């Protein structure tokens, strides 16, 4: 009615990821994955979805499979 209660469109953006120690993860970071025996991986972004890509095998796993239920952080450790 008269345009007073229009919904604002939400801007889509990629989720913010934290490793097991609470460090911020960004695209291109090298991490050690603590699940699925992937070993060392690179964090890649495809659209608005993050993937962990294994350096050794090339296998890709979604970031959603790495969420720790108790802390809501990723089960990965950022390598420096």
Secondary structure, 3 states (H helix, E strand, C coil): CCCCCCCCCCCCCCCCEECCCCCEECCCCEEEECCCCCEEEEEEEECCEEEEEECCCCCEEEHHHHECCCCCCECEEECC
